[in-house]
Amino acid sequence: MKLSLSEQLILGILSEQARHGYDIEKVITDRGMRKWTDVGFSSIYYVLERLEAKGLATSSDTQGKQKKQYSITDTGVSALKGEAKKLIAERKPANTHFMTGLATSQLIEDTELNKTLEQRKATLASDLKVLEGKASSVERMPRSARQLFNLSEVLLKAELNWVNKELKRKD
Protein backbone atom coordinates (compact mmCIF):
# COMPACT_ATOMS: atom_id res chain seq x y z
CA MET A 1 0.00 0.00 0.00
CA LYS A 2 1.41 3.38 -1.03
CA LEU A 3 1.65 5.89 1.81
CA SER A 4 2.44 9.59 1.67
CA LEU A 5 5.43 10.82 3.67
CA SER A 6 3.03 12.55 6.07
CA GLU A 7 1.14 9.31 6.62
CA GLN A 8 4.38 7.42 7.22
CA LEU A 9 5.66 9.98 9.69
CA ILE A 10 2.46 9.99 11.72
CA LEU A 11 2.14 6.19 11.62
CA GLY A 12 5.74 5.95 12.81
CA ILE A 13 4.93 8.16 15.78
CA LEU A 14 1.83 6.07 16.52
CA SER A 15 3.93 2.89 16.34
CA GLU A 16 5.70 4.06 19.52
CA GLN A 17 2.43 4.48 21.46
CA ALA A 18 -1.18 5.62 21.09
CA ARG A 19 -1.46 9.40 20.90
CA HIS A 20 -3.83 12.22 20.14
CA GLY A 21 -3.12 14.96 17.63
CA TYR A 22 -1.58 17.40 20.10
CA ASP A 23 0.84 14.70 21.30
CA ILE A 24 1.88 14.03 17.70
CA GLU A 25 2.52 17.75 17.19
CA LYS A 26 4.62 17.83 20.36
CA VAL A 27 6.75 14.88 19.18
CA ILE A 28 7.28 16.54 15.79
CA THR A 29 8.34 19.78 17.47
CA ASP A 30 10.43 18.26 20.29
CA ARG A 31 12.40 16.04 17.92
CA GLY A 32 13.11 18.85 15.45
CA MET A 33 11.12 17.17 12.71
CA ARG A 34 9.56 20.49 11.76
CA LYS A 35 12.83 21.33 9.97
CA TRP A 36 12.33 18.58 7.38
CA THR A 37 8.69 17.57 7.35
CA ASP A 38 5.81 19.27 5.60
CA VAL A 39 3.24 18.01 8.13
CA GLY A 40 1.61 21.12 9.51
CA PHE A 41 -0.27 21.11 12.79
CA SER A 42 -3.54 21.75 11.00
CA SER A 43 -3.10 18.68 8.79
CA ILE A 44 -2.36 16.15 11.54
CA TYR A 45 -6.02 15.33 12.20
CA TYR A 46 -6.72 15.18 8.46
CA VAL A 47 -3.91 12.63 8.04
CA LEU A 48 -5.15 10.67 11.06
CA GLU A 49 -8.63 10.48 9.51
CA ARG A 50 -7.11 9.26 6.22
CA LEU A 51 -5.11 6.61 8.06
CA GLU A 52 -8.23 5.48 9.87
CA ALA A 53 -10.20 5.31 6.60
CA LYS A 54 -7.43 3.11 5.11
CA GLY A 55 -7.54 0.80 8.12
CA LEU A 56 -3.98 1.72 9.14
CA ALA A 57 -4.96 3.47 12.38
CA THR A 58 -7.88 3.29 14.74
CA SER A 59 -9.26 5.78 17.23
CA SER A 60 -10.80 5.31 20.63
CA ASP A 61 -14.27 6.56 21.42
CA THR A 62 -14.23 9.65 23.57
CA GLN A 63 -16.62 11.11 26.08
CA GLY A 64 -17.12 14.81 26.63
CA LYS A 65 -13.99 16.88 26.08
CA GLN A 66 -11.70 13.87 26.16
CA LYS A 67 -9.25 13.86 23.25
CA LYS A 68 -9.48 11.11 20.66
CA GLN A 69 -6.54 8.69 20.91
CA TYR A 70 -5.21 7.05 17.77
CA SER A 71 -3.35 3.75 17.54
CA ILE A 72 -1.64 1.97 14.67
CA THR A 73 -3.33 -1.24 13.47
CA ASP A 74 -1.58 -4.49 12.50
CA THR A 75 -2.22 -3.56 8.86
CA GLY A 76 -0.65 -0.16 9.57
CA VAL A 77 2.44 -1.77 11.09
CA SER A 78 2.84 -4.04 8.06
CA ALA A 79 2.38 -1.18 5.56
CA LEU A 80 4.71 1.11 7.51
CA LYS A 81 7.47 -1.50 7.71
CA GLY A 82 7.34 -2.06 3.95
CA GLU A 83 7.41 1.64 3.12
CA ALA A 84 10.16 2.36 5.68
CA LYS A 85 12.40 -0.31 4.15
CA LYS A 86 11.88 1.21 0.68
CA LEU A 87 12.65 4.75 1.86
CA ILE A 88 15.77 3.67 3.73
CA ALA A 89 17.10 1.63 0.79
CA GLU A 90 16.40 4.25 -1.93
CA ARG A 91 18.77 7.12 -2.43
CA LYS A 92 17.15 10.45 -3.13
CA PRO A 93 18.75 13.85 -2.57
CA ALA A 94 17.81 15.19 0.83
CA ASN A 95 18.51 18.83 -0.07
CA THR A 96 16.55 19.16 -3.31
CA HIS A 97 15.68 22.83 -2.70
CA PHE A 98 19.26 23.75 -1.89
CA MET A 99 20.61 21.73 -4.81
CA THR A 100 18.17 23.39 -7.21
CA GLY A 101 19.33 26.78 -5.96
CA LEU A 102 22.95 25.79 -6.56
CA ALA A 103 22.11 24.49 -10.04
CA THR A 104 20.84 27.96 -10.96
CA SER A 105 23.37 29.99 -8.96
CA GLN A 106 25.24 31.10 -12.09
CA LEU A 107 22.77 34.02 -12.12
CA ILE A 108 24.03 35.30 -8.76
CA GLU A 109 27.09 37.53 -8.58
CA ASP A 110 29.96 36.19 -6.46
CA THR A 111 29.54 38.74 -3.65
CA GLU A 112 25.80 38.06 -3.42
CA LEU A 113 26.37 34.30 -3.51
CA ASN A 114 28.89 34.62 -0.68
CA LYS A 115 26.39 36.65 1.38
CA THR A 116 23.77 33.99 0.74
CA LEU A 117 26.18 31.22 1.75
CA GLU A 118 27.05 33.17 4.92
CA GLN A 119 23.32 33.30 5.74
CA ARG A 120 23.06 29.54 5.22
CA LYS A 121 26.17 29.03 7.36
CA ALA A 122 24.60 31.01 10.21
CA THR A 123 21.38 28.98 9.94
CA LEU A 124 23.30 25.70 9.90
CA ALA A 125 25.38 26.74 12.93
CA SER A 126 22.22 27.78 14.80
CA ASP A 127 20.46 24.51 13.95
CA LEU A 128 23.52 22.53 15.08
CA LYS A 129 23.61 24.40 18.39
CA VAL A 130 19.93 23.65 19.01
CA LEU A 131 20.48 20.00 18.14
CA GLU A 132 23.47 19.73 20.44
CA GLY A 133 21.40 21.33 23.21
CA LYS A 134 18.93 18.45 22.96
CA ALA A 135 21.64 15.77 23.05
CA SER A 136 20.99 14.79 26.67
CA SER A 137 17.33 13.97 25.98
CA VAL A 138 18.11 11.87 22.91
CA GLU A 139 19.25 8.78 24.83
CA ARG A 140 15.77 8.36 26.34
CA MET A 141 14.10 8.44 22.91
CA PRO A 142 13.27 5.47 20.67
CA ARG A 143 16.03 4.21 18.37
CA SER A 144 14.46 5.89 15.34
CA ALA A 145 14.57 9.30 17.04
CA ARG A 146 18.20 8.78 18.09
CA GLN A 147 19.07 7.85 14.51
CA LEU A 148 17.40 11.02 13.21
CA PHE A 149 19.30 13.19 15.70
CA ASN A 150 22.62 11.52 14.87
CA LEU A 151 22.09 11.75 11.12
CA SER A 152 21.00 15.39 11.42
CA GLU A 153 24.16 16.21 13.36
CA VAL A 154 26.41 14.50 10.81
CA LEU A 155 24.65 16.18 7.87
CA LEU A 156 24.74 19.63 9.48
CA LYS A 157 28.47 19.31 10.19
CA ALA A 158 29.17 18.06 6.66
CA GLU A 159 27.19 20.87 5.08
CA LEU A 160 28.88 23.46 7.31
CA ASN A 161 32.22 22.06 6.20
CA TRP A 162 31.16 22.32 2.54
CA VAL A 163 29.91 25.92 2.93
CA ASN A 164 33.15 26.94 4.63
CA LYS A 165 35.18 25.45 1.75
CA GLU A 166 33.02 27.26 -0.80
CA LEU A 167 33.43 30.58 1.02
CA LYS A 168 37.23 30.14 0.94
CA ARG A 169 37.26 29.11 -2.73
CA LYS A 170 38.76 31.62 -5.15
CA ASP A 171 37.49 30.97 -8.70
PyMOL CGO cylinders between C-alpha atoms (Angstrom):
from pymol import cmd
from pymol.cgo import CYLINDER

trace = [
    CYLINDER, 0.00, 0.00, 0.00, 1.41, 3.38, -1.03, 0.3, 1, 1, 1, 1, 1, 1,
    CYLINDER, 1.41, 3.38, -1.03, 1.65, 5.89, 1.81, 0.3, 1, 1, 1, 1, 1, 1,
    CYLINDER, 1.65, 5.89, 1.81, 2.44, 9.59, 1.67, 0.3, 1, 1, 1, 1, 1, 1,
    CYLINDER, 2.44, 9.59, 1.67, 5.43, 10.82, 3.67, 0.3, 1, 1, 1, 1, 1, 1,
    CYLINDER, 5.43, 10.82, 3.67, 3.03, 12.55, 6.07, 0.3, 1, 1, 1, 1, 1, 1,
    CYLINDER, 3.03, 12.55, 6.07, 1.14, 9.31, 6.62, 0.3, 1, 1, 1, 1, 1, 1,
    CYLINDER, 1.14, 9.31, 6.62, 4.38, 7.42, 7.22, 0.3, 1, 1, 1, 1, 1, 1,
    CYLINDER, 4.38, 7.42, 7.22, 5.66, 9.98, 9.69, 0.3, 1, 1, 1, 1, 1, 1,
    CYLINDER, 5.66, 9.98, 9.69, 2.46, 9.99, 11.72, 0.3, 1, 1, 1, 1, 1, 1,
    CYLINDER, 2.46, 9.99, 11.72, 2.14, 6.19, 11.62, 0.3, 1, 1, 1, 1, 1, 1,
    CYLINDER, 2.14, 6.19, 11.62, 5.74, 5.95, 12.81, 0.3, 1, 1, 1, 1, 1, 1,
    CYLINDER, 5.74, 5.95, 12.81, 4.93, 8.16, 15.78, 0.3, 1, 1, 1, 1, 1, 1,
    CYLINDER, 4.93, 8.16, 15.78, 1.83, 6.07, 16.52, 0.3, 1, 1, 1, 1, 1, 1,
    CYLINDER, 1.83, 6.07, 16.52, 3.93, 2.89, 16.34, 0.3, 1, 1, 1, 1, 1, 1,
    CYLINDER, 3.93, 2.89, 16.34, 5.70, 4.06, 19.52, 0.3, 1, 1, 1, 1, 1, 1,
    CYLINDER, 5.70, 4.06, 19.52, 2.43, 4.48, 21.46, 0.3, 1, 1, 1, 1, 1, 1,
    CYLINDER, 2.43, 4.48, 21.46, -1.18, 5.62, 21.09, 0.3, 1, 1, 1, 1, 1, 1,
    CYLINDER, -1.18, 5.62, 21.09, -1.46, 9.40, 20.90, 0.3, 1, 1, 1, 1, 1, 1,
    CYLINDER, -1.46, 9.40, 20.90, -3.83, 12.22, 20.14, 0.3, 1, 1, 1, 1, 1, 1,
    CYLINDER, -3.83, 12.22, 20.14, -3.12, 14.96, 17.63, 0.3, 1, 1, 1, 1, 1, 1,
    CYLINDER, -3.12, 14.96, 17.63, -1.58, 17.40, 20.10, 0.3, 1, 1, 1, 1, 1, 1,
    CYLINDER, -1.58, 17.40, 20.10, 0.84, 14.70, 21.30, 0.3, 1, 1, 1, 1, 1, 1,
    CYLINDER, 0.84, 14.70, 21.30, 1.88, 14.03, 17.70, 0.3, 1, 1, 1, 1, 1, 1,
    CYLINDER, 1.88, 14.03, 17.70, 2.52, 17.75, 17.19, 0.3, 1, 1, 1, 1, 1, 1,
    CYLINDER, 2.52, 17.75, 17.19, 4.62, 17.83, 20.36, 0.3, 1, 1, 1, 1, 1, 1,
    CYLINDER, 4.62, 17.83, 20.36, 6.75, 14.88, 19.18, 0.3, 1, 1, 1, 1, 1, 1,
    CYLINDER, 6.75, 14.88, 19.18, 7.28, 16.54, 15.79, 0.3, 1, 1, 1, 1, 1, 1,
    CYLINDER, 7.28, 16.54, 15.79, 8.34, 19.78, 17.47, 0.3, 1, 1, 1, 1, 1, 1,
    CYLINDER, 8.34, 19.78, 17.47, 10.43, 18.26, 20.29, 0.3, 1, 1, 1, 1, 1, 1,
    CYLINDER, 10.43, 18.26, 20.29, 12.40, 16.04, 17.92, 0.3, 1, 1, 1, 1, 1, 1,
    CYLINDER, 12.40, 16.04, 17.92, 13.11, 18.85, 15.45, 0.3, 1, 1, 1, 1, 1, 1,
    CYLINDER, 13.11, 18.85, 15.45, 11.12, 17.17, 12.71, 0.3, 1, 1, 1, 1, 1, 1,
    CYLINDER, 11.12, 17.17, 12.71, 9.56, 20.49, 11.76, 0.3, 1, 1, 1, 1, 1, 1,
    CYLINDER, 9.56, 20.49, 11.76, 12.83, 21.33, 9.97, 0.3, 1, 1, 1, 1, 1, 1,
    CYLINDER, 12.83, 21.33, 9.97, 12.33, 18.58, 7.38, 0.3, 1, 1, 1, 1, 1, 1,
    CYLINDER, 12.33, 18.58, 7.38, 8.69, 17.57, 7.35, 0.3, 1, 1, 1, 1, 1, 1,
    CYLINDER, 8.69, 17.57, 7.35, 5.81, 19.27, 5.60, 0.3, 1, 1, 1, 1, 1, 1,
    CYLINDER, 5.81, 19.27, 5.60, 3.24, 18.01, 8.13, 0.3, 1, 1, 1, 1, 1, 1,
    CYLINDER, 3.24, 18.01, 8.13, 1.61, 21.12, 9.51, 0.3, 1, 1, 1, 1, 1, 1,
    CYLINDER, 1.61, 21.12, 9.51, -0.27, 21.11, 12.79, 0.3, 1, 1, 1, 1, 1, 1,
    CYLINDER, -0.27, 21.11, 12.79, -3.54, 21.75, 11.00, 0.3, 1, 1, 1, 1, 1, 1,
    CYLINDER, -3.54, 21.75, 11.00, -3.10, 18.68, 8.79, 0.3, 1, 1, 1, 1, 1, 1,
    CYLINDER, -3.10, 18.68, 8.79, -2.36, 16.15, 11.54, 0.3, 1, 1, 1, 1, 1, 1,
    CYLINDER, -2.36, 16.15, 11.54, -6.02, 15.33, 12.20, 0.3, 1, 1, 1, 1, 1, 1,
    CYLINDER, -6.02, 15.33, 12.20, -6.72, 15.18, 8.46, 0.3, 1, 1, 1, 1, 1, 1,
    CYLINDER, -6.72, 15.18, 8.46, -3.91, 12.63, 8.04, 0.3, 1, 1, 1, 1, 1, 1,
    CYLINDER, -3.91, 12.63, 8.04, -5.15, 10.67, 11.06, 0.3, 1, 1, 1, 1, 1, 1,
    CYLINDER, -5.15, 10.67, 11.06, -8.63, 10.48, 9.51, 0.3, 1, 1, 1, 1, 1, 1,
    CYLINDER, -8.63, 10.48, 9.51, -7.11, 9.26, 6.22, 0.3, 1, 1, 1, 1, 1, 1,
    CYLINDER, -7.11, 9.26, 6.22, -5.11, 6.61, 8.06, 0.3, 1, 1, 1, 1, 1, 1,
    CYLINDER, -5.11, 6.61, 8.06, -8.23, 5.48, 9.87, 0.3, 1, 1, 1, 1, 1, 1,
    CYLINDER, -8.23, 5.48, 9.87, -10.20, 5.31, 6.60, 0.3, 1, 1, 1, 1, 1, 1,
    CYLINDER, -10.20, 5.31, 6.60, -7.43, 3.11, 5.11, 0.3, 1, 1, 1, 1, 1, 1,
    CYLINDER, -7.43, 3.11, 5.11, -7.54, 0.80, 8.12, 0.3, 1, 1, 1, 1, 1, 1,
    CYLINDER, -7.54, 0.80, 8.12, -3.98, 1.72, 9.14, 0.3, 1, 1, 1, 1, 1, 1,
    CYLINDER, -3.98, 1.72, 9.14, -4.96, 3.47, 12.38, 0.3, 1, 1, 1, 1, 1, 1,
    CYLINDER, -4.96, 3.47, 12.38, -7.88, 3.29, 14.74, 0.3, 1, 1, 1, 1, 1, 1,
    CYLINDER, -7.88, 3.29, 14.74, -9.26, 5.78, 17.23, 0.3, 1, 1, 1, 1, 1, 1,
    CYLINDER, -9.26, 5.78, 17.23, -10.80, 5.31, 20.63, 0.3, 1, 1, 1, 1, 1, 1,
    CYLINDER, -10.80, 5.31, 20.63, -14.27, 6.56, 21.42, 0.3, 1, 1, 1, 1, 1, 1,
    CYLINDER, -14.27, 6.56, 21.42, -14.23, 9.65, 23.57, 0.3, 1, 1, 1, 1, 1, 1,
    CYLINDER, -14.23, 9.65, 23.57, -16.62, 11.11, 26.08, 0.3, 1, 1, 1, 1, 1, 1,
    CYLINDER, -16.62, 11.11, 26.08, -17.12, 14.81, 26.63, 0.3, 1, 1, 1, 1, 1, 1,
    CYLINDER, -17.12, 14.81, 26.63, -13.99, 16.88, 26.08, 0.3, 1, 1, 1, 1, 1, 1,
    CYLINDER, -13.99, 16.88, 26.08, -11.70, 13.87, 26.16, 0.3, 1, 1, 1, 1, 1, 1,
    CYLINDER, -11.70, 13.87, 26.16, -9.25, 13.86, 23.25, 0.3, 1, 1, 1, 1, 1, 1,
    CYLINDER, -9.25, 13.86, 23.25, -9.48, 11.11, 20.66, 0.3, 1, 1, 1, 1, 1, 1,
    CYLINDER, -9.48, 11.11, 20.66, -6.54, 8.69, 20.91, 0.3, 1, 1, 1, 1, 1, 1,
    CYLINDER, -6.54, 8.69, 20.91, -5.21, 7.05, 17.77, 0.3, 1, 1, 1, 1, 1, 1,
    CYLINDER, -5.21, 7.05, 17.77, -3.35, 3.75, 17.54, 0.3, 1, 1, 1, 1, 1, 1,
    CYLINDER, -3.35, 3.75, 17.54, -1.64, 1.97, 14.67, 0.3, 1, 1, 1, 1, 1, 1,
    CYLINDER, -1.64, 1.97, 14.67, -3.33, -1.24, 13.47, 0.3, 1, 1, 1, 1, 1, 1,
    CYLINDER, -3.33, -1.24, 13.47, -1.58, -4.49, 12.50, 0.3, 1, 1, 1, 1, 1, 1,
    CYLINDER, -1.58, -4.49, 12.50, -2.22, -3.56, 8.86, 0.3, 1, 1, 1, 1, 1, 1,
    CYLINDER, -2.22, -3.56, 8.86, -0.65, -0.16, 9.57, 0.3, 1, 1, 1, 1, 1, 1,
    CYLINDER, -0.65, -0.16, 9.57, 2.44, -1.77, 11.09, 0.3, 1, 1, 1, 1, 1, 1,
    CYLINDER, 2.44, -1.77, 11.09, 2.84, -4.04, 8.06, 0.3, 1, 1, 1, 1, 1, 1,
    CYLINDER, 2.84, -4.04, 8.06, 2.38, -1.18, 5.56, 0.3, 1, 1, 1, 1, 1, 1,
    CYLINDER, 2.38, -1.18, 5.56, 4.71, 1.11, 7.51, 0.3, 1, 1, 1, 1, 1, 1,
    CYLINDER, 4.71, 1.11, 7.51, 7.47, -1.50, 7.71, 0.3, 1, 1, 1, 1, 1, 1,
    CYLINDER, 7.47, -1.50, 7.71, 7.34, -2.06, 3.95, 0.3, 1, 1, 1, 1, 1, 1,
    CYLINDER, 7.34, -2.06, 3.95, 7.41, 1.64, 3.12, 0.3, 1, 1, 1, 1, 1, 1,
    CYLINDER, 7.41, 1.64, 3.12, 10.16, 2.36, 5.68, 0.3, 1, 1, 1, 1, 1, 1,
    CYLINDER, 10.16, 2.36, 5.68, 12.40, -0.31, 4.15, 0.3, 1, 1, 1, 1, 1, 1,
    CYLINDER, 12.40, -0.31, 4.15, 11.88, 1.21, 0.68, 0.3, 1, 1, 1, 1, 1, 1,
    CYLINDER, 11.88, 1.21, 0.68, 12.65, 4.75, 1.86, 0.3, 1, 1, 1, 1, 1, 1,
    CYLINDER, 12.65, 4.75, 1.86, 15.77, 3.67, 3.73, 0.3, 1, 1, 1, 1, 1, 1,
    CYLINDER, 15.77, 3.67, 3.73, 17.10, 1.63, 0.79, 0.3, 1, 1, 1, 1, 1, 1,
    CYLINDER, 17.10, 1.63, 0.79, 16.40, 4.25, -1.93, 0.3, 1, 1, 1, 1, 1, 1,
    CYLINDER, 16.40, 4.25, -1.93, 18.77, 7.12, -2.43, 0.3, 1, 1, 1, 1, 1, 1,
    CYLINDER, 18.77, 7.12, -2.43, 17.15, 10.45, -3.13, 0.3, 1, 1, 1, 1, 1, 1,
    CYLINDER, 17.15, 10.45, -3.13, 18.75, 13.85, -2.57, 0.3, 1, 1, 1, 1, 1, 1,
    CYLINDER, 18.75, 13.85, -2.57, 17.81, 15.19, 0.83, 0.3, 1, 1, 1, 1, 1, 1,
    CYLINDER, 17.81, 15.19, 0.83, 18.51, 18.83, -0.07, 0.3, 1, 1, 1, 1, 1, 1,
    CYLINDER, 18.51, 18.83, -0.07, 16.55, 19.16, -3.31, 0.3, 1, 1, 1, 1, 1, 1,
    CYLINDER, 16.55, 19.16, -3.31, 15.68, 22.83, -2.70, 0.3, 1, 1, 1, 1, 1, 1,
    CYLINDER, 15.68, 22.83, -2.70, 19.26, 23.75, -1.89, 0.3, 1, 1, 1, 1, 1, 1,
    CYLINDER, 19.26, 23.75, -1.89, 20.61, 21.73, -4.81, 0.3, 1, 1, 1, 1, 1, 1,
    CYLINDER, 20.61, 21.73, -4.81, 18.17, 23.39, -7.21, 0.3, 1, 1, 1, 1, 1, 1,
    CYLINDER, 18.17, 23.39, -7.21, 19.33, 26.78, -5.96, 0.3, 1, 1, 1, 1, 1, 1,
    CYLINDER, 19.33, 26.78, -5.96, 22.95, 25.79, -6.56, 0.3, 1, 1, 1, 1, 1, 1,
    CYLINDER, 22.95, 25.79, -6.56, 22.11, 24.49, -10.04, 0.3, 1, 1, 1, 1, 1, 1,
    CYLINDER, 22.11, 24.49, -10.04, 20.84, 27.96, -10.96, 0.3, 1, 1, 1, 1, 1, 1,
    CYLINDER, 20.84, 27.96, -10.96, 23.37, 29.99, -8.96, 0.3, 1, 1, 1, 1, 1, 1,
    CYLINDER, 23.37, 29.99, -8.96, 25.24, 31.10, -12.09, 0.3, 1, 1, 1, 1, 1, 1,
    CYLINDER, 25.24, 31.10, -12.09, 22.77, 34.02, -12.12, 0.3, 1, 1, 1, 1, 1, 1,
    CYLINDER, 22.77, 34.02, -12.12, 24.03, 35.30, -8.76, 0.3, 1, 1, 1, 1, 1, 1,
    CYLINDER, 24.03, 35.30, -8.76, 27.09, 37.53, -8.58, 0.3, 1, 1, 1, 1, 1, 1,
    CYLINDER, 27.09, 37.53, -8.58, 29.96, 36.19, -6.46, 0.3, 1, 1, 1, 1, 1, 1,
    CYLINDER, 29.96, 36.19, -6.46, 29.54, 38.74, -3.65, 0.3, 1, 1, 1, 1, 1, 1,
    CYLINDER, 29.54, 38.74, -3.65, 25.80, 38.06, -3.42, 0.3, 1, 1, 1, 1, 1, 1,
    CYLINDER, 25.80, 38.06, -3.42, 26.37, 34.30, -3.51, 0.3, 1, 1, 1, 1, 1, 1,
    CYLINDER, 26.37, 34.30, -3.51, 28.89, 34.62, -0.68, 0.3, 1, 1, 1, 1, 1, 1,
    CYLINDER, 28.89, 34.62, -0.68, 26.39, 36.65, 1.38, 0.3, 1, 1, 1, 1, 1, 1,
    CYLINDER, 26.39, 36.65, 1.38, 23.77, 33.99, 0.74, 0.3, 1, 1, 1, 1, 1, 1,
    CYLINDER, 23.77, 33.99, 0.74, 26.18, 31.22, 1.75, 0.3, 1, 1, 1, 1, 1, 1,
    CYLINDER, 26.18, 31.22, 1.75, 27.05, 33.17, 4.92, 0.3, 1, 1, 1, 1, 1, 1,
    CYLINDER, 27.05, 33.17, 4.92, 23.32, 33.30, 5.74, 0.3, 1, 1, 1, 1, 1, 1,
    CYLINDER, 23.32, 33.30, 5.74, 23.06, 29.54, 5.22, 0.3, 1, 1, 1, 1, 1, 1,
    CYLINDER, 23.06, 29.54, 5.22, 26.17, 29.03, 7.36, 0.3, 1, 1, 1, 1, 1, 1,
    CYLINDER, 26.17, 29.03, 7.36, 24.60, 31.01, 10.21, 0.3, 1, 1, 1, 1, 1, 1,
    CYLINDER, 24.60, 31.01, 10.21, 21.38, 28.98, 9.94, 0.3, 1, 1, 1, 1, 1, 1,
    CYLINDER, 21.38, 28.98, 9.94, 23.30, 25.70, 9.90, 0.3, 1, 1, 1, 1, 1, 1,
    CYLINDER, 23.30, 25.70, 9.90, 25.38, 26.74, 12.93, 0.3, 1, 1, 1, 1, 1, 1,
    CYLINDER, 25.38, 26.74, 12.93, 22.22, 27.78, 14.80, 0.3, 1, 1, 1, 1, 1, 1,
    CYLINDER, 22.22, 27.78, 14.80, 20.46, 24.51, 13.95, 0.3, 1, 1, 1, 1, 1, 1,
    CYLINDER, 20.46, 24.51, 13.95, 23.52, 22.53, 15.08, 0.3, 1, 1, 1, 1, 1, 1,
    CYLINDER, 23.52, 22.53, 15.08, 23.61, 24.40, 18.39, 0.3, 1, 1, 1, 1, 1, 1,
    CYLINDER, 23.61, 24.40, 18.39, 19.93, 23.65, 19.01, 0.3, 1, 1, 1, 1, 1, 1,
    CYLINDER, 19.93, 23.65, 19.01, 20.48, 20.00, 18.14, 0.3, 1, 1, 1, 1, 1, 1,
    CYLINDER, 20.48, 20.00, 18.14, 23.47, 19.73, 20.44, 0.3, 1, 1, 1, 1, 1, 1,
    CYLINDER, 23.47, 19.73, 20.44, 21.40, 21.33, 23.21, 0.3, 1, 1, 1, 1, 1, 1,
    CYLINDER, 21.40, 21.33, 23.21, 18.93, 18.45, 22.96, 0.3, 1, 1, 1, 1, 1, 1,
    CYLINDER, 18.93, 18.45, 22.96, 21.64, 15.77, 23.05, 0.3, 1, 1, 1, 1, 1, 1,
    CYLINDER, 21.64, 15.77, 23.05, 20.99, 14.79, 26.67, 0.3, 1, 1, 1, 1, 1, 1,
    CYLINDER, 20.99, 14.79, 26.67, 17.33, 13.97, 25.98, 0.3, 1, 1, 1, 1, 1, 1,
    CYLINDER, 17.33, 13.97, 25.98, 18.11, 11.87, 22.91, 0.3, 1, 1, 1, 1, 1, 1,
    CYLINDER, 18.11, 11.87, 22.91, 19.25, 8.78, 24.83, 0.3, 1, 1, 1, 1, 1, 1,
    CYLINDER, 19.25, 8.78, 24.83, 15.77, 8.36, 26.34, 0.3, 1, 1, 1, 1, 1, 1,
    CYLINDER, 15.77, 8.36, 26.34, 14.10, 8.44, 22.91, 0.3, 1, 1, 1, 1, 1, 1,
    CYLINDER, 14.10, 8.44, 22.91, 13.27, 5.47, 20.67, 0.3, 1, 1, 1, 1, 1, 1,
    CYLINDER, 13.27, 5.47, 20.67, 16.03, 4.21, 18.37, 0.3, 1, 1, 1, 1, 1, 1,
    CYLINDER, 16.03, 4.21, 18.37, 14.46, 5.89, 15.34, 0.3, 1, 1, 1, 1, 1, 1,
    CYLINDER, 14.46, 5.89, 15.34, 14.57, 9.30, 17.04, 0.3, 1, 1, 1, 1, 1, 1,
    CYLINDER, 14.57, 9.30, 17.04, 18.20, 8.78, 18.09, 0.3, 1, 1, 1, 1, 1, 1,
    CYLINDER, 18.20, 8.78, 18.09, 19.07, 7.85, 14.51, 0.3, 1, 1, 1, 1, 1, 1,
    CYLINDER, 19.07, 7.85, 14.51, 17.40, 11.02, 13.21, 0.3, 1, 1, 1, 1, 1, 1,
    CYLINDER, 17.40, 11.02, 13.21, 19.30, 13.19, 15.70, 0.3, 1, 1, 1, 1, 1, 1,
    CYLINDER, 19.30, 13.19, 15.70, 22.62, 11.52, 14.87, 0.3, 1, 1, 1, 1, 1, 1,
    CYLINDER, 22.62, 11.52, 14.87, 22.09, 11.75, 11.12, 0.3, 1, 1, 1, 1, 1, 1,
    CYLINDER, 22.09, 11.75, 11.12, 21.00, 15.39, 11.42, 0.3, 1, 1, 1, 1, 1, 1,
    CYLINDER, 21.00, 15.39, 11.42, 24.16, 16.21, 13.36, 0.3, 1, 1, 1, 1, 1, 1,
    CYLINDER, 24.16, 16.21, 13.36, 26.41, 14.50, 10.81, 0.3, 1, 1, 1, 1, 1, 1,
    CYLINDER, 26.41, 14.50, 10.81, 24.65, 16.18, 7.87, 0.3, 1, 1, 1, 1, 1, 1,
    CYLINDER, 24.65, 16.18, 7.87, 24.74, 19.63, 9.48, 0.3, 1, 1, 1, 1, 1, 1,
    CYLINDER, 24.74, 19.63, 9.48, 28.47, 19.31, 10.19, 0.3, 1, 1, 1, 1, 1, 1,
    CYLINDER, 28.47, 19.31, 10.19, 29.17, 18.06, 6.66, 0.3, 1, 1, 1, 1, 1, 1,
    CYLINDER, 29.17, 18.06, 6.66, 27.19, 20.87, 5.08, 0.3, 1, 1, 1, 1, 1, 1,
    CYLINDER, 27.19, 20.87, 5.08, 28.88, 23.46, 7.31, 0.3, 1, 1, 1, 1, 1, 1,
    CYLINDER, 28.88, 23.46, 7.31, 32.22, 22.06, 6.20, 0.3, 1, 1, 1, 1, 1, 1,
    CYLINDER, 32.22, 22.06, 6.20, 31.16, 22.32, 2.54, 0.3, 1, 1, 1, 1, 1, 1,
    CYLINDER, 31.16, 22.32, 2.54, 29.91, 25.92, 2.93, 0.3, 1, 1, 1, 1, 1, 1,
    CYLINDER, 29.91, 25.92, 2.93, 33.15, 26.94, 4.63, 0.3, 1, 1, 1, 1, 1, 1,
    CYLINDER, 33.15, 26.94, 4.63, 35.18, 25.45, 1.75, 0.3, 1, 1, 1, 1, 1, 1,
    CYLINDER, 35.18, 25.45, 1.75, 33.02, 27.26, -0.80, 0.3, 1, 1, 1, 1, 1, 1,
    CYLINDER, 33.02, 27.26, -0.80, 33.43, 30.58, 1.02, 0.3, 1, 1, 1, 1, 1, 1,
    CYLINDER, 33.43, 30.58, 1.02, 37.23, 30.14, 0.94, 0.3, 1, 1, 1, 1, 1, 1,
    CYLINDER, 37.23, 30.14, 0.94, 37.26, 29.11, -2.73, 0.3, 1, 1, 1, 1, 1, 1,
    CYLINDER, 37.26, 29.11, -2.73, 38.76, 31.62, -5.15, 0.3, 1, 1, 1, 1, 1, 1,
    CYLINDER, 38.76, 31.62, -5.15, 37.49, 30.97, -8.70, 0.3, 1, 1, 1, 1, 1, 1,
]
cmd.load_cgo(trace, "trace")
